Amino acid sequence: MDTRQVAEETETLARVKGETGGDLVLRRVGAHYEIYSNGVFLMDTRDGTSEREMVRASLAALPRGRSRARVLIGGLGVGFSAREALDDPRVSLVEVVELEPHVIAWHDGELGEAAGYVHREPRCRVHNDDIVAWTQAAAGRSQRYDAICLDTDNGPDWTVTEANDRLYRPAGLDLLGGLLAPGGVLAFWSANAVDSFEELLRERFARVDVIEVTVARGVPDTVYLAREP
């Protein structure tokens, strides 16, 4: 733990039962907010560099001249991914799928300040749903996205819910690839590099980029970009 945090005032703002069955906790530590699930740290508002980079790199990889881009984001979290997409003038719609209704509700309060209340933006729609169920339903509706950015887990080998494991398997990748518009980009956030997942992506996509993002402590975060399924 950063010794600077020890002296910061800590306040538990909410403790509720999450959709996964355990405690979901929102804490304020000094000027920042933290979210925990079953005592495990999920995210905070201190940085968000790698989450933003996931979206930034995805949009930068779109074909030149692409406008009115549609972006699907898995996981609202503290809102950094959605904010990065909304700040890009080429983006016409951001759809965010968040499993936890309490996380969505917290954005109406102080947590929303961190990313500028993204859920109130006219170009943003936040859906309280399971990302696996949402993508399956979207495929049935023949929906297509220019960028799909998934930050629902700590990585392919550390999922928040057991069902999310399907997103990182061949059938899940085929499903997600089918939701991409021509020239679209599929991105995954991970707290660490997972070589087996990279290999799986390369088997199913013609172009795969791996971006390492340096963090304050520990191994770099990793962003996977996949194109041309």
N, C-alpha and C positions, 0 to 999 in steps of 0.2 A: 504494500500500500504506500502511496506517495505520502511522505511525512507531513506535507503541507496540508493534507486533508484532515489530519488528526485534530488540528486546532479549529477546523471549520465547524460551525454549528450544524448538527444533523437533526432533521425532523421527518418523521414518517407522516406523509400526507394522506395515504390511503393504503389499506390492506384488505383485499377482497379475494374471493374464490375465483380463480381463473378457469378458462374453458378446458384446460388440461387437468383440472381437478385439484391443483395445489394453490398455495398462496401466491397472489400477484401483488407486489408492493411498489408503491411510488414513494421515493424519498427525495428530500431536498438536502443537499450538502453544500453549504455556503450559497453560492449563486447558481449552482447547477442542480440538475435533476437526474435521478437514477431509477431504473426499473429492474426489479428482481422477480424471478419466478422460482418458487420453492427454495428460496435462499441463494439461488444461482444468479449472478449478475448477468443481465442481458444487454443493457445499453445505457448511455448517459448523454448529456448535452455538452460535454466538455470539448469535443473535437468534431467528429463526423467526417473527417477528411476522406477516408476510404469509401464511405457510403456515397458521398458526393462524387468521388472519382468514378465509381461504378456507373452512375448516370451520365456524367460528363463524357466519359470515354465512349459510352454506348451511342450517345447523340453525335459525337464527333466522327464515329465510324459510319454513319448513315451516308448514302450516296449524296454527292454534291448537288445542291439545289433542292434537296428534300425540304418541304414545308408542310405545315399543318400535320405535324407528326403526332401520332397517338402512342402514348406510353402507358404500359401496365407495370405497376410496382407491387411486388409481394411484400407486405409488411409496412405498416405506418410508422411504428417505432416512435422516435422523437421528431419525425417529420423532415429530416435532412434530405433524404432521397427525393421525396415529393417536392421539396422546395427547390432543389437543383433543377429538376425537370421544369417546374413552373417558371423559373427564371430564364429559361431559354425561349426566345421569341418564336422559334420554329415550332414549338409544341402547342398544339391546339387542344389537347385533352390529356389529362392524367387520371388514370383510374387506379385507386389504391385498394388492395384487398387486405383487411386486417381481421385476424381471428378473434381478438379480445375486444369486446364491446367497451370494457372499462378504459382501455388505452385510447379508444376513440373519444370517449367522454372526457378523459383528462385533457384532451386538446382544447376543450372549451374553457379550461381553467388556465392556471399558470404555466403548465407544460406547453401550451400552445404558443407562448411567447418565443420559445426557442427557435421555431422555424416560421414564425409569422402567421400562425393560424391557417395552415395550408388548406384545411378542410372547408374553409369559408370562401376560397377562391372560386370564381365562376367556372374556371377551366378544370377544376378538380372534383372528382367524385370518389368518396370513400365508402367502400362496401364492407359491411360486417359479415364475413364469410370465411370459410376454409379455402385456402389457395388451391388445393388439389381439386375440390369440388367446383370451384369457380372456373378453373381452366378447362375442366371437362365440359362444363355447361357452355363456356365460350366457344369451344370447338363445335358444339352442336348448333350454335347460332352463327357459325361461320364468321366470327369476329376475327379481325386481324390487327396487329399492332406493329409499329415501326421499331419499337424497343420494348423488351420485356426484361425488367430488372428485379431479381429475386433476392431479398434480404430477410427471409423468413426464419432462417436458421443460423447457427454458428458455423455451418459449413456442411458439405456433403456427408461427412463422417460424424457430425454432431448436430442432429436435428432436434428441434424443440418438441415436436410431436412425432410419434412413430410413423404416422401416416405420411408425413412429409418425405420420408425416405423414397417414396415412389417418384418424386420429382427428379431424383438423381440417377434413376435407373433407365435402361434403354427405352422402355415404353413411355416413361415420363418425358424424356428428352424428345422423343418423336412427337408427342402431343404438343409440347411447347414449340418445337420447330414448326409445326403445322399452324400455329397461331401467328407466325411472323408474316408481315407483308413482304413483298419482294424487296430484297436489299435490307431487310430488317436485322436487328441484332438482339441476341439473347445473352443476358449477363447474370452471373452468380457472384454473390459475396461470400467469402469464407474467412474465418479467423486464422487459417493456416493453409498451406499448400497441400493438395491431395493428389498425388501422382496418378492414382488409379482413375480418379474422376477426369483428369485431363486426358488420359488415354481414351476414355469412353467418349469424351467430346470429340476427339480427333477422328474417331471411327464414324461419327455421325454428321460432322460438319466439315465443310471444305476449308474453312478458315477459323482458327482458334488462336486467340491472344491471351497471354497470362501477364497480368500486371501486379507487381508487388508494391504495396503502399507501406512505407515505414510508419511505425507507431511509437508512442512514447516508451512503452514497455513491452517486452516479449518479442516474438517472431513477427515479421510483417504480415499485415492483412493481405489477402489475395483476391483479385477480381478476375474472373474468367469471362471472356467475350467469345461468343460463337456465332458464326455467320454461314450462310449458304448451306442449309441442311440437305 
